[in-house]
Amino acid sequence: MGMYGTLWRVSDGDLEELTRHPERVERFLFGGLPPLEEERRGVLGFISRFTPVKITKPVEWTPDASSGFTRARAELDLEKAWHGLHFLFTGTAWEGDEPACFLISGGDALGDEIGDSVPRVLRPPQVQRFAAFLVELSRDELARRYDPERMAALEIYREVPQADESEIRREHLLQASDSLRRFIGEAADAGDAVVILVA
């Protein structure tokens, strides 16, 4: 089925909260029901100490009240284009120097494993470096770096596509790079962090 790449913009306040409470990362990124914590106060909390029954309540946390958001500020779904973009940025399947490699490495682990991967966070200085890197790469340069034979050899794609399919694939990657450049640029301008998950 393949792995999908998704990025989220996260404010400083939310990142601080998520760093202190990594169990909240998945809910923050994907939404869903609030996590529960054991009730330890009041009469019910006192009684629960003497029984095997545990009384829980939803964790009270509203992500960054100053931002007005109840989830991450914005999200970019690269679907499967993340791997082709990494190749265009680094010339490799899995390696590369920072900030070119930031789609698949670099930054700090954040929270628990989701799928087969742990989300990573690029902090604002790293986001700014990534934004500057992406601005320097023109569409023409990225198009020149597109090499379907090499990408198939590195198992980024299963096989070398036919000429017309190859052109469609190249254009898809260039459009994805445009979206990524805008997304990272807006995050850098706002001073946001960016969470990345490839899973």
CORCOR-V920209 format. One record per pair of residues at least 12 apart in sequence whose C-alpha atoms are under 10 Angstrom apart, sorted by the first residue. I is the first residue (numbers start at 0). GAP is how many residues later the second one is. D is the distance in Angstrom with one decimal. If there is no record, write none. Layout:
BEGIN
<<I	GAP	D> <I	GAP	D>>
END
This chain:
BEGIN
<<0	79	9.9> <1	77	9.4> <1	78	7.3> <1	197	8.3> <2	76	7.7> <2	77	6.3> <2	78	9.6> <2	79	8.9> <2	80	9.0> <2	112	9.6> <2	113	9.2> <2	114	9.9> <2	194	9.7> <2	195	6.3> <2	196	4.9> <3	73	7.9> <3	74	6.9> <3	75	4.5> <3	76	5.0> <3	77	7.9> <3	78	7.4> <3	79	9.0> <3	193	8.0> <3	194	5.5> <3	195	5.5> <4	71	8.6> <4	72	6.3> <4	73	5.2> <4	74	5.3> <4	75	6.4> <4	76	7.6> <4	77	5.7> <4	78	8.4> <4	98	8.2> <4	99	8.9> <4	191	7.3> <4	192	5.8> <4	193	4.3> <4	194	6.7> <5	23	10.0> <5	69	7.2> <5	70	5.7> <5	71	4.5> <5	72	5.8> <5	73	7.0> <5	74	9.5> <5	76	8.5> <5	97	9.4> <5	113	9.6> <5	189	8.3> <5	190	5.9> <5	191	5.4> <5	192	6.5> <5	193	8.6> <6	22	9.4> <6	65	9.8> <6	67	8.4> <6	68	5.7> <6	69	5.1> <6	70	6.5> <6	71	7.9> <6	96	9.0> <6	112	9.5> <6	113	9.6> <6	114	9.4> <6	173	9.1> <6	176	8.8> <6	177	9.3> <6	187	6.5> <6	188	5.5> <6	189	4.5> <6	190	6.5> <6	191	8.8> <7	21	7.4> <7	63	9.5> <7	64	6.1> <7	65	7.1> <7	66	5.7> <7	67	4.4> <7	68	6.4> <7	69	8.8> <7	113	9.3> <7	175	9.1> <7	176	9.7> <7	179	9.3> <7	184	9.7> <7	185	8.4> <7	186	5.5> <7	187	5.1> <7	188	6.6> <7	189	8.8> <8	20	9.7> <8	62	9.7> <8	63	5.9> <8	64	5.4> <8	65	5.3> <8	66	6.5> <8	67	8.7> <8	112	9.6> <8	113	9.7> <8	174	8.4> <8	175	8.5> <8	177	9.1> <8	178	6.3> <8	179	9.6> <8	181	9.5> <8	182	9.7> <8	183	6.2> <8	184	5.9> <8	185	4.6> <8	186	6.5> <8	187	9.1> <9	18	9.7> <9	19	9.4> <9	53	9.8> <9	54	9.4> <9	57	10.0> <9	61	8.7> <9	62	5.4> <9	63	5.9> <9	64	7.9> <9	65	9.5> <9	111	9.0> <9	112	9.8> <9	113	9.3> <9	114	9.7> <9	177	8.4> <9	180	10.0> <9	181	9.3> <9	182	5.6> <9	183	5.1> <9	184	5.8> <9	185	7.0> <10	52	9.3> <10	53	7.5> <10	55	9.6> <10	56	7.8> <10	58	9.8> <10	61	7.9> <10	62	7.4> <10	112	9.9> <10	113	9.4> <10	176	9.1> <10	179	8.6> <10	180	7.7> <10	181	5.0> <10	182	6.2> <10	183	8.6> <11	52	8.5> <11	111	8.9> <11	112	8.7> <11	179	8.0> <11	180	6.5> <11	181	7.0> <12	50	7.9> <12	51	5.5> <12	52	8.7> <12	53	8.4> <12	54	8.8> <12	179	9.7> <13	14	9.0> <13	48	9.2> <13	49	5.7> <13	50	5.3> <13	51	9.0> <13	52	9.8> <13	53	9.2> <13	55	9.8> <13	57	9.1> <13	58	8.3> <13	59	9.8> <13	178	9.9> <13	179	9.5> <14	48	9.3> <14	49	9.0> <14	57	9.8> <14	95	9.3> <14	106	8.8> <14	108	9.0> <14	177	9.1> <14	178	7.5> <14	179	9.4> <14	180	9.3> <15	48	9.6> <16	44	9.1> <16	45	10.0> <16	46	7.9> <16	47	8.4> <17	45	9.1> <17	92	7.8> <17	93	7.7> <18	90	9.6> <18	91	6.9> <18	92	7.6> <19	91	9.6> <20	89	9.7> <20	90	8.0> <21	87	9.8> <21	88	6.5> <21	89	4.2> <21	90	6.9> <22	12	8.2> <22	87	9.4> <22	88	6.1> <22	89	6.9> <23	35	9.5> <23	37	9.3> <23	87	7.6> <23	88	9.3> <24	85	7.4> <24	86	5.8> <24	87	7.8> <24	89	9.6> <24	94	8.6> <24	170	9.9> <25	84	9.8> <25	85	7.8> <25	86	8.1> <25	87	9.1> <25	88	7.4> <25	93	9.1> <26	44	8.3> <27	34	9.6> <27	35	7.6> <27	42	7.7> <27	43	5.2> <27	44	6.5> <28	41	9.7> <28	42	6.2> <28	43	6.0> <28	44	9.7> <28	45	9.8> <28	46	8.8> <28	90	9.9> <28	166	8.9> <29	41	7.7> <29	42	8.7> <30	39	8.4> <30	40	6.7> <30	41	9.3> <32	25	8.7> <33	23	9.4> <33	24	5.8> <33	25	6.4> <33	26	8.3> <33	27	8.7> <34	21	9.7> <34	22	8.4> <34	23	5.8> <34	24	5.8> <34	25	9.0> <34	26	9.7> <35	19	9.6> <35	20	5.9> <35	21	5.3> <35	22	4.4> <35	23	5.4> <35	24	9.1> <36	17	9.7> <36	18	8.4> <36	19	5.3> <36	20	5.6> <36	21	6.3> <36	22	6.0> <36	23	9.5> <37	16	6.7> <37	17	5.8> <37	18	4.3> <37	19	6.4> <37	20	8.8> <37	21	9.2> <38	15	7.8> <38	16	5.5> <38	17	5.1> <38	18	6.2> <38	19	9.3> <38	20	10.0> <39	14	9.4> <39	15	8.2> <39	16	8.7> <39	17	9.9> <71	122	9.5> <71	123	9.2> <72	114	9.4> <72	119	9.1> <72	121	9.9> <73	109	8.5> <73	112	10.0> <73	113	9.1> <73	120	9.6> <74	108	8.4> <74	119	9.4> <74	120	9.4> <74	121	9.9> <75	100	9.7> <75	103	7.9> <75	104	7.6> <75	107	7.2> <75	108	9.6> <75	120	9.6> <76	99	9.3> <76	102	9.5> <76	103	9.3> <76	120	9.9> <77	95	9.5> <77	98	6.7> <77	99	9.1> <77	101	8.7> <77	102	8.1> <77	120	9.5> <78	97	9.4> <78	119	9.1> <78	120	10.0> <79	76	9.8> <79	93	9.7> <79	118	9.1> <80	75	9.8> <80	88	9.3> <80	91	7.9> <80	92	6.2> <80	93	9.6> <80	94	9.8> <80	95	6.9> <80	96	8.9> <81	21	6.9> <81	22	8.2> <81	74	9.9> <81	91	8.6> <81	94	8.4> <81	95	9.2> <81	98	9.7> <81	116	8.1> <82	20	8.4> <82	21	8.3> <82	68	9.5> <82	72	9.9> <82	73	6.4> <82	74	8.9> <82	90	9.7> <82	115	9.4> <83	62	8.6> <83	63	9.8> <83	64	9.6> <83	67	7.7> <83	72	6.6> <83	73	8.3> <83	85	9.4> <83	86	9.1> <83	88	9.8> <83	89	6.8> <83	90	9.8> <83	92	9.7> <83	93	9.8> <84	15	9.8> <84	16	9.7> <84	18	8.3> <84	57	8.9> <84	61	9.3> <84	88	6.5> <84	89	8.4> <84	91	7.9> <84	92	6.9> <84	95	9.5> <85	14	7.5> <85	15	6.5> <85	16	8.4> <85	17	6.5> <85	18	7.5> <85	70	9.7> <86	13	9.5> <86	14	9.0> <86	55	9.8> <86	58	8.4> <86	59	8.2> <86	60	9.1> <86	63	9.6> <86	64	7.6> <86	67	9.4> <86	69	8.3> <87	12	9.3> <87	49	9.8> <87	53	9.0> <87	54	6.0> <87	55	8.3> <87	56	9.0> <87	57	5.7> <87	58	6.3> <87	59	8.7> <87	63	9.6> <87	85	8.8> <87	86	9.6> <87	89	9.4> <88	12	7.2> <88	13	9.6> <88	14	9.5> <88	44	9.2> <88	45	8.7> <88	48	8.5> <88	52	10.0> <88	53	7.7> <88	56	8.4> <88	57	10.0> <88	88	9.8> <89	55	9.5> <90	54	7.7> <90	55	9.2> <90	56	9.3> <90	59	9.2> <90	60	9.1> <91	58	9.3> <91	59	8.6> <91	62	7.8> <91	64	9.5> <92	57	9.8> <92	58	7.8> <92	60	9.7> <92	61	6.1> <92	62	7.8> <92	63	6.7> <93	60	9.3> <93	62	9.6> <97	28	9.0> <97	31	8.7> <97	32	8.2> <97	35	9.5> <98	27	7.5> <98	28	8.8> <98	29	9.6> <98	30	6.4> <98	31	5.3> <98	32	9.0> <98	33	9.2> <98	34	6.9> <98	35	9.2> <99	29	9.3> <99	30	7.1> <99	33	7.1> <99	34	8.3> <100	29	9.2> <101	18	9.5> <101	19	9.8> <101	20	8.0> <101	24	8.7> <101	25	9.1> <101	27	9.8> <101	28	7.3> <101	94	8.8> <102	17	9.5> <102	19	9.7> <102	27	9.5> <102	92	10.0> <102	93	7.1> <102	94	8.7> <102	95	8.3> <103	16	8.9> <103	92	8.1> <103	93	8.4> <103	94	7.2> <104	15	8.0> <104	16	9.9> <104	17	9.7> <104	91	9.3> <105	14	7.7> <105	15	8.3> <105	16	7.4> <105	20	9.0> <106	12	9.7> <106	13	5.9> <106	14	5.3> <106	15	4.7> <106	16	7.1> <106	19	7.6> <106	20	9.6> <106	87	9.4> <106	88	9.0> <106	89	9.2> <107	12	5.2> <107	13	5.3> <107	14	6.8> <107	15	8.4> <107	87	9.3> <108	12	6.4> <108	13	9.3> <108	86	9.3> <108	87	9.6> <109	12	9.9> <109	85	8.2> <109	86	9.5> <109	87	9.9> <112	84	9.8> <112	86	9.5> <113	83	8.3> <113	84	9.3> <113	85	7.3> <114	82	9.5> <114	83	9.0> <114	84	5.7> <115	81	9.8> <115	82	8.5> <115	83	5.7> <116	80	7.0> <116	81	6.6> <116	82	5.5> <117	78	9.0> <117	79	6.9> <117	80	8.3> <117	81	8.3> <118	76	6.5> <118	77	5.7> <118	78	4.7> <118	79	7.6> <118	80	8.9> <119	74	8.3> <119	75	5.5> <119	76	5.3> <119	77	6.5> <119	78	9.2> <120	72	6.8> <120	73	5.6> <120	74	4.3> <120	75	6.2> <120	76	8.9> <121	70	9.1> <121	71	5.7> <121	72	5.2> <121	73	6.3> <121	74	7.8> <122	65	9.8> <122	68	8.9> <122	69	7.5> <122	70	4.6> <122	71	6.7> <122	72	8.6> <123	63	8.1> <123	64	6.6> <123	65	9.5> <123	66	9.0> <123	67	5.6> <123	68	5.6> <123	69	4.8> <123	70	7.7> <124	63	8.2> <124	66	8.4> <124	67	9.3> <124	68	8.4> <125	62	8.9> <125	67	8.3> <125	68	9.0> <126	57	6.7> <126	58	8.2> <126	59	9.8> <126	60	7.2> <126	61	5.7> <126	62	9.5> <126	64	8.3> <126	65	7.8> <126	66	6.5> <126	67	6.9> <127	56	7.9> <127	57	7.7> <127	58	9.8> <127	59	8.2> <127	60	5.0> <127	61	8.1> <127	63	8.2> <127	64	9.3> <127	65	9.4> <128	55	9.8> <128	59	8.7> <129	51	8.9> <129	54	7.3> <129	55	8.5> <129	58	8.7> <130	49	9.1> <130	50	6.7> <130	51	8.7> <130	52	8.9> <130	53	5.5> <130	54	5.2> <130	55	8.8> <130	56	8.6> <130	57	6.7> <130	58	9.3> <131	49	9.3> <131	52	9.3> <131	53	8.1> <131	56	9.2> <132	48	9.3> <133	43	8.4> <133	44	9.1> <133	46	8.4> <133	47	5.9> <133	48	9.3> <133	50	8.5> <133	51	8.6> <134	43	9.8> <134	46	6.9> <134	47	9.3> <134	49	9.9> <134	50	8.4> <136	40	9.6> <136	44	9.5> <137	36	9.9> <137	39	9.8> <137	40	9.7> <138	35	6.7> <138	36	9.2> <138	38	8.3> <138	39	8.2> <139	34	9.3> <141	28	9.2> <141	31	8.9> <141	32	7.2> <141	35	8.7> <142	27	7.1> <142	28	8.3> <142	30	8.8> <142	31	7.2> <143	26	10.0> <144	25	10.0> <145	20	9.6> <145	21	9.9> <145	23	9.6> <145	24	6.8> <145	25	10.0> <145	27	9.0> <145	28	9.5> <146	13	9.5> <146	19	9.4> <146	23	9.1> <147	12	5.8> <147	13	7.2> <147	14	9.7> <147	15	9.8> <147	18	7.1> <147	19	9.8> <147	21	9.1> <147	22	8.7> <148	12	8.5>>
END
